[in-house]
Amino acid sequence: MPEQAAPDRVSLELVAEGFTMPVALASPADGTGRLFVADLPGVIRVIDAEGRLLDEPFLEITDRVVGLRTGYDERGLLGLAFHPQFVESGRFFVYYSAPLRDGAPEGWDHTSRVSEFRVAADDPDRADPDSERVILEVDQPQANHNGGSIAFGPDGYLYIPLGDGGGANDVGRGHLPGGNGQNLGTLLGKILRIDIDGGKPYGIPADNPFVGREGRDEIYAYGLRNPWRMTFDAGGEHRLFAADAGQYLWESVKIIVPGGNHGWSLREGNHAFDPENPYESPADVPRTGRRGEPLVDAIIEYPNANQPGGIGAVVIGGYVYRGQALPGLFGRYVFGEWNRAGTDGDGIIFVATEKPGSPWEFHEIEVAGSRTVGAYVLAFGEDAERELYILTSKSRGPAGKTGRVYRLVPPP
């Protein structure tokens, strides 16, 4: 449970509205102050430096995204990252759910695709839709658990989070014996690290943990169920944070360790997990994986709404705050919850403070005026000045236009 503490407070300043389900926000280091927002159905929109949402999309690939279910869907356009040399190259990358490719296993659901695009030669606010270069494709047995929040690390490499293949309990169609999360022969249930400048379609960094060892060369970390929003700390040691959505009992946040086994599906959060009885945590908590390697503990954990006293349904990864507008949050991890237990569309904003050698302390941030977010929390974003944004929607699925982008600002 969150630690009790004096409440931190913020206000939510509306920046833009009219989205369906905004799931990613990025700002290139090009000095323009623009924000780029990825909307689940397959559209990227631009918010200019004056806060205006441009009418024309930056990129629209709805015809390349698998058909979505309007009631609820975890597929779609899920990630956006600008190349570190975007100013010079005009290159950016997206992660989206494409229809199942030719040659994929029969009966599987779709193919996750990471692609490169380029900005149009005659308009910096438009991408060239014909410039797509497919970098990576990973076939997905089920529709859920897709990860997707791609990011460039401080080393210039592209990091790609992938869920375990979906369904439930890391078992069933498309799940290897013992679960995809623990199997180093599949890219599912992993965070990948690739060099998009070092080969065609990509290269493998020489210091990737499994180069020359058992396991796929692309793998950077494993043992993940559904890393829903993954970010690098812009300061300090530039650590990589990932929120891992739980099965039925525990939501968690992890600091990703290179080559580390982050537990799933031996553990859910920091608790033992039994895929044959997922509603009860076995008393004997494993500390090592099947190869004898230590399991990486979560730094944050809270109970899912499926158990008494549960807080919510899905943890939403955020950012270590490195801006200036909210000095009380500086150096602390701001994250969220999709939907508060007992409500229908009222997410939570949390802030966590590091306690070396033990789980981080965390509690809810009070939203001035309303006290709550009042919508599903889908993701967080960060601009070039390291200020934070929250992306929300009133809808559980990709329907309507209730999606909004807010900036976190000091309360009045």
C-alpha positions as CSV (number, residue, x, y, z in Angstrom):
1,M,0.0,0.0,0.0
2,P,1.2,3.6,-0.5
3,E,2.8,5.2,2.4
4,Q,0.8,7.9,4.2
5,A,2.4,11.3,3.8
6,A,1.5,15.0,3.5
7,P,-0.2,15.3,0.1
8,D,1.6,16.6,-2.9
9,R,-0.7,18.7,-5.1
10,V,-0.8,19.7,-8.7
11,S,-3.2,21.3,-11.1
12,L,-3.9,19.9,-14.6
13,E,-3.7,22.5,-17.3
14,L,-5.5,21.5,-20.5
15,V,-3.2,21.6,-23.5
16,A,-5.2,19.9,-26.2
17,E,-8.3,17.8,-26.6
18,G,-10.2,15.9,-29.4
19,F,-8.0,12.8,-29.4
20,T,-9.4,9.2,-29.2
21,M,-6.9,7.5,-26.9
22,P,-3.6,9.4,-26.7
23,V,-1.0,6.9,-25.6
24,A,2.4,8.7,-26.2
25,L,3.8,12.2,-26.2
26,A,7.2,13.1,-27.4
27,S,9.1,16.4,-28.1
28,P,12.2,16.4,-30.3
29,A,15.2,18.4,-29.2
30,D,14.9,20.8,-32.2
31,G,14.2,24.0,-30.4
32,T,10.6,24.4,-31.8
33,G,8.8,23.6,-28.6
34,R,6.4,21.3,-30.5
35,L,4.7,18.3,-28.9
36,F,3.8,15.2,-30.9
37,V,1.0,13.1,-29.6
38,A,0.4,9.5,-30.8
39,D,-3.3,8.5,-30.8
40,L,-4.1,4.8,-30.6
41,P,-6.1,4.4,-33.9
42,G,-2.9,5.4,-35.9
43,V,-2.6,9.2,-36.0
44,I,0.2,11.5,-34.8
45,R,-0.9,15.1,-34.1
46,V,1.3,18.2,-33.5
47,I,0.8,20.8,-30.8
48,D,2.8,23.9,-31.7
49,A,4.7,26.1,-29.3
50,E,1.7,28.3,-28.8
51,G,-0.4,25.4,-27.7
52,R,-2.4,25.0,-30.9
53,L,-3.4,21.5,-32.1
54,L,-2.7,21.6,-35.8
55,D,-5.5,20.4,-38.0
56,E,-3.5,18.3,-40.3
57,P,-1.9,15.1,-38.8
58,F,1.8,14.8,-38.7
59,L,1.4,11.1,-39.7
60,E,-1.7,9.0,-40.3
61,I,-1.3,5.2,-40.7
62,T,-4.7,4.1,-39.7
63,D,-4.8,2.0,-42.9
64,R,-1.7,0.1,-41.7
65,V,-2.9,-0.6,-38.2
66,V,-4.9,-3.8,-37.5
67,G,-8.6,-3.3,-37.1
68,L,-9.4,-2.2,-33.6
69,R,-12.3,-3.1,-31.3
70,T,-14.0,0.1,-30.2
71,G,-15.1,-1.3,-26.8
72,Y,-11.5,-2.1,-25.6
73,D,-8.3,-2.8,-27.4
74,E,-4.6,-2.8,-26.4
75,R,-3.4,-2.8,-30.0
76,G,-2.9,0.3,-32.2
77,L,-0.2,3.0,-32.5
78,L,1.6,2.5,-29.2
79,G,5.0,4.3,-29.4
80,L,6.9,7.2,-30.8
81,A,10.6,8.1,-30.6
82,F,12.6,10.8,-32.4
83,H,16.1,9.9,-33.5
84,P,18.8,11.7,-31.4
85,Q,19.9,13.4,-34.6
86,F,16.4,14.3,-35.6
87,V,17.3,17.8,-36.6
88,E,19.9,16.6,-39.1
89,S,18.1,13.4,-40.3
90,G,14.4,14.0,-39.9
91,R,14.1,10.4,-38.8
92,F,11.6,9.1,-36.2
93,F,10.3,5.7,-35.2
94,V,6.9,4.3,-34.3
95,Y,5.6,1.1,-32.8
96,Y,2.2,-0.1,-34.0
97,S,0.1,-3.2,-34.3
98,A,-0.1,-4.4,-37.9
99,P,-2.3,-7.2,-39.4
100,L,-0.7,-10.6,-39.1
101,R,2.1,-10.8,-41.6
102,D,2.5,-13.5,-44.2
103,G,4.3,-16.5,-42.8
104,A,3.3,-15.9,-39.2
105,P,1.9,-18.8,-37.1
106,E,-1.6,-19.7,-38.1
107,G,-4.3,-18.4,-35.8
108,W,-2.1,-15.8,-34.2
109,D,-3.6,-12.3,-33.7
110,H,-1.4,-9.6,-35.2
111,T,2.2,-8.5,-35.8
112,S,3.9,-5.8,-33.7
113,R,5.9,-3.5,-36.1
114,V,8.7,-1.0,-35.4
115,S,9.2,1.3,-38.4
116,E,11.2,4.3,-39.3
117,F,9.7,7.4,-41.1
118,R,11.1,10.7,-42.2
119,V,9.8,14.2,-42.1
120,A,8.5,15.6,-45.4
121,A,11.0,17.6,-47.3
122,D,8.7,20.6,-47.7
123,D,6.9,20.8,-44.4
124,P,8.4,20.2,-40.9
125,D,4.9,19.5,-39.5
126,R,4.2,16.6,-41.8
127,A,5.8,13.3,-42.2
128,D,6.3,11.5,-45.5
129,P,3.9,8.5,-45.2
130,D,5.8,6.8,-48.1
131,S,9.1,6.8,-46.3
132,E,8.3,3.9,-44.0
133,R,11.2,1.4,-43.5
134,V,10.3,-1.6,-41.4
135,I,12.9,-2.2,-38.7
136,L,11.5,-5.1,-36.7
137,E,8.4,-7.3,-36.7
138,V,7.3,-9.6,-33.9
139,D,4.3,-11.9,-34.2
140,Q,1.8,-11.7,-31.4
141,P,-0.4,-14.7,-30.4
142,Q,-3.0,-12.6,-28.6
143,A,-4.3,-9.1,-28.9
144,N,-3.2,-7.8,-25.5
145,H,0.2,-7.2,-23.7
146,N,2.0,-5.3,-26.4
147,G,4.2,-2.9,-24.5
148,G,5.2,-0.4,-27.2
149,S,6.7,2.7,-25.5
150,I,9.9,2.8,-27.6
151,A,12.7,5.1,-26.4
152,F,16.2,6.1,-27.3
153,G,18.6,5.6,-24.4
154,P,21.5,8.0,-23.5
155,D,23.7,5.6,-25.4
156,G,21.9,6.3,-28.7
157,Y,20.4,2.8,-29.0
158,L,16.7,2.1,-29.4
159,Y,14.9,0.3,-26.6
160,I,11.7,-1.7,-27.4
161,P,9.4,-3.1,-24.7
162,L,7.4,-6.2,-25.6
163,G,4.7,-7.9,-23.5
164,D,4.5,-11.7,-23.0
165,G,2.2,-12.4,-26.0
166,G,-1.0,-11.7,-24.2
167,G,-3.9,-13.8,-23.0
168,A,-3.4,-14.5,-19.4
169,N,-0.9,-16.2,-17.0
170,D,1.8,-16.5,-19.8
171,V,0.3,-19.8,-20.9
172,G,-1.7,-21.0,-23.9
173,R,-1.5,-20.4,-27.6
174,G,1.9,-18.9,-28.5
175,H,3.4,-19.3,-25.0
176,L,6.4,-21.5,-24.6
177,P,6.7,-24.0,-21.7
178,G,7.5,-22.1,-18.6
179,G,6.2,-18.9,-20.2
180,N,7.6,-16.5,-22.7
181,G,8.8,-14.1,-20.1
182,Q,11.4,-16.6,-18.9
183,N,12.4,-18.0,-22.3
184,L,15.4,-16.4,-23.9
185,G,14.6,-17.9,-27.3
186,T,11.6,-15.5,-27.9
187,L,11.5,-11.7,-28.0
188,L,8.1,-11.7,-26.1
189,G,8.2,-10.6,-22.5
190,K,11.4,-8.7,-23.0
191,I,13.0,-5.3,-23.4
192,L,15.1,-5.2,-26.6
193,R,18.1,-2.9,-27.4
194,I,19.1,-2.4,-31.0
195,D,21.3,-0.1,-33.1
196,I,19.2,1.4,-35.8
197,D,22.3,3.1,-37.3
198,G,24.5,0.1,-37.3
199,G,23.0,-2.3,-39.8
200,K,20.1,-3.1,-42.1
201,P,17.5,-3.2,-40.8
202,Y,19.3,-2.9,-37.5
203,G,22.5,-3.8,-35.7
204,I,23.2,-5.5,-32.3
205,P,25.2,-3.5,-29.8
206,A,28.3,-5.4,-29.0
207,D,27.7,-5.1,-25.2
208,N,24.1,-6.4,-25.3
209,P,23.9,-8.9,-22.4
210,F,23.2,-12.1,-24.4
211,V,25.6,-11.6,-27.3
212,G,27.6,-14.8,-27.5
213,R,25.4,-16.5,-24.9
214,E,22.2,-18.4,-24.7
215,G,19.4,-16.2,-25.8
216,R,18.4,-13.7,-28.6
217,D,21.0,-11.1,-29.2
218,E,18.4,-8.3,-29.2
219,I,17.4,-9.0,-25.6
220,Y,18.4,-6.4,-23.0
221,A,16.2,-7.6,-20.1
222,Y,13.6,-10.3,-19.6
223,G,10.8,-11.5,-17.2
224,L,8.2,-8.9,-18.1
225,R,4.5,-9.3,-18.5
226,N,3.3,-6.1,-20.1
227,P,5.7,-3.1,-19.7
228,W,3.1,-0.4,-20.1
229,R,5.2,2.8,-20.5
230,M,9.0,2.7,-20.1
231,T,11.2,5.8,-19.7
232,F,14.7,6.9,-19.0
233,D,15.5,9.2,-16.2
234,A,16.8,12.4,-17.9
235,G,19.1,13.0,-14.9
236,G,21.1,11.1,-12.3
237,E,22.3,7.8,-13.6
238,H,19.8,7.8,-16.5
239,R,18.1,4.6,-15.1
240,L,15.4,2.9,-17.1
241,F,12.0,2.6,-15.4
242,A,9.2,0.3,-16.6
243,A,5.8,-0.2,-15.1
244,D,4.8,-3.9,-15.5
245,A,1.0,-4.4,-15.5
246,G,0.1,-7.3,-13.3
247,Q,-2.1,-10.4,-13.8
248,Y,-4.8,-10.3,-11.0
249,L,-3.1,-9.4,-7.8
250,W,-0.1,-7.0,-8.0
251,E,0.9,-3.9,-10.1
252,S,4.6,-3.0,-10.0
253,V,7.3,-0.7,-11.3
254,K,10.9,-1.9,-11.9
255,I,14.2,-0.3,-12.6
256,I,15.5,-2.3,-15.5
257,V,18.8,-4.1,-15.0
258,P,20.8,-5.1,-18.1
259,G,20.6,-8.8,-18.6
260,G,18.3,-9.0,-15.5
261,N,15.5,-11.4,-14.9
262,H,12.6,-9.3,-13.7
263,G,10.5,-12.2,-12.5
264,W,7.4,-12.8,-14.7
265,S,5.9,-15.4,-14.6
266,L,7.8,-16.9,-11.7
267,R,6.6,-13.8,-9.8
268,E,3.9,-11.2,-10.1
269,G,5.5,-8.1,-8.7
270,N,7.5,-9.3,-5.7
271,H,5.1,-12.2,-5.0
272,A,5.2,-15.8,-6.1
273,F,3.0,-16.6,-9.0
274,D,1.3,-19.8,-9.9
275,P,-0.3,-19.8,-13.5
276,E,-2.6,-22.7,-12.4
277,N,-4.0,-20.7,-9.5
278,P,-3.4,-17.0,-10.4
279,Y,-5.7,-15.6,-7.7
280,E,-3.5,-16.7,-4.9
281,S,0.2,-16.0,-4.3
282,P,2.1,-19.0,-3.1
283,A,3.9,-18.5,0.2
284,D,7.3,-19.6,-1.1
285,V,8.6,-16.6,-3.1
286,P,11.3,-17.6,-5.6
287,R,14.5,-15.5,-5.4
288,T,16.3,-17.0,-8.5
289,G,15.3,-18.0,-12.0
290,R,15.6,-21.4,-13.6
291,R,19.3,-20.8,-14.4
292,G,20.1,-19.8,-10.9
293,E,20.2,-16.1,-11.7
294,P,18.8,-13.6,-9.2
295,L,15.4,-12.1,-9.8
296,V,15.2,-8.3,-9.9
297,D,12.8,-6.9,-7.2
298,A,10.2,-4.3,-8.1
299,I,10.8,-0.9,-6.5
300,I,7.1,-0.1,-6.3
301,E,4.2,-2.5,-5.8
302,Y,0.5,-2.1,-5.0
303,P,-2.5,-4.5,-4.8
304,N,-4.8,-4.9,-7.8
305,A,-8.5,-4.2,-7.4
306,N,-9.0,-8.0,-7.6
307,Q,-8.0,-8.3,-3.9
308,P,-9.3,-6.7,-0.8
309,G,-7.9,-3.2,-0.4
310,G,-6.8,-3.1,-4.0
311,I,-6.0,0.3,-5.5
312,G,-6.6,-0.1,-9.2
313,A,-6.4,-2.2,-12.4
314,V,-3.3,-1.3,-14.4
315,V,-0.2,0.6,-13.4
316,I,0.9,3.4,-15.8
317,G,4.5,4.1,-16.1
318,G,5.7,7.7,-15.8
319,Y,8.9,9.8,-15.4
320,V,11.4,10.9,-12.9
321,Y,10.6,14.6,-12.8
322,R,13.5,16.8,-13.9
323,G,11.6,20.0,-14.7
324,Q,11.4,23.3,-12.8
325,A,7.7,24.1,-12.5
326,L,7.1,21.6,-9.6
327,P,10.2,21.8,-7.4
328,G,8.7,19.5,-4.7
329,L,8.6,16.7,-7.2
330,F,12.1,17.1,-8.5
331,G,14.0,13.8,-8.6
332,R,10.9,11.8,-7.7
333,Y,9.1,9.3,-9.9
334,V,5.7,10.4,-11.1
335,F,3.5,7.5,-12.4
336,G,-0.2,6.5,-12.4
337,E,-3.0,4.1,-12.3
338,W,-5.4,3.6,-15.2
339,N,-8.6,3.4,-13.1
340,R,-9.2,3.7,-9.3
341,A,-10.8,0.6,-7.7
342,G,-14.6,1.0,-7.5
343,T,-14.8,3.7,-10.2
344,D,-15.4,3.7,-13.9
345,G,-12.9,6.1,-15.4
346,D,-11.1,7.9,-12.6
347,G,-7.3,7.3,-12.7
348,I,-4.7,8.2,-10.1
349,I,-1.4,10.1,-10.2
350,F,1.3,8.9,-7.8
351,V,4.7,10.1,-6.8
352,A,7.4,7.8,-5.4
353,T,10.5,8.7,-3.4
354,E,13.6,6.5,-3.4
355,K,14.6,4.7,-0.3
356,P,17.9,2.9,-1.0
357,G,17.9,-0.7,-0.1
358,S,14.1,-1.0,0.3
359,P,10.9,-0.4,-1.7
360,W,10.3,3.2,-2.7
361,E,7.7,5.2,-0.7
362,F,4.8,6.4,-2.7
363,H,1.4,8.1,-2.3
364,E,-1.3,9.8,-4.4
365,I,-0.8,13.3,-5.8
366,E,-3.9,15.4,-5.1
367,V,-5.3,17.2,-8.2
368,A,-6.3,20.7,-7.2
369,G,-9.9,21.6,-7.7
370,S,-11.3,18.2,-8.5
371,R,-9.0,16.1,-6.2
372,T,-9.0,13.4,-8.9
373,V,-8.1,13.0,-12.6
374,G,-11.7,12.2,-13.6
375,A,-10.7,10.1,-16.6
376,Y,-8.7,6.9,-17.5
377,V,-5.0,7.6,-17.2
378,L,-3.3,6.2,-20.4
379,A,0.2,7.6,-20.3
380,F,2.6,10.4,-19.3
381,G,4.8,12.5,-21.4
382,E,7.8,14.9,-21.1
383,D,8.6,18.0,-23.1
384,A,12.1,19.3,-24.0
385,E,12.1,21.3,-20.8
386,R,11.4,18.1,-18.8
387,E,7.9,19.3,-17.7
388,L,5.3,16.5,-17.4
389,Y,2.1,15.8,-19.2
390,I,-0.7,13.3,-18.5
391,L,-2.7,11.7,-21.3
392,T,-6.3,10.7,-20.6
393,S,-9.6,9.5,-22.1
394,K,-13.1,9.0,-20.9
395,S,-13.4,5.9,-23.0
396,R,-12.2,2.4,-22.2
397,G,-11.6,1.8,-25.9
398,P,-10.7,3.5,-29.2
399,A,-14.0,5.3,-29.8
400,G,-15.1,8.9,-29.5
401,K,-13.0,12.1,-29.0
402,T,-12.7,12.4,-25.3
403,G,-8.9,12.0,-25.2
404,R,-7.0,15.0,-23.6
405,V,-3.5,16.1,-22.9
406,Y,-2.8,18.0,-19.7
407,R,0.3,19.7,-18.3
408,L,1.1,19.2,-14.7
409,V,1.5,22.7,-13.2
410,P,1.6,24.1,-9.6
411,P,-1.8,24.4,-7.8
412,P,-3.2,27.9,-7.3
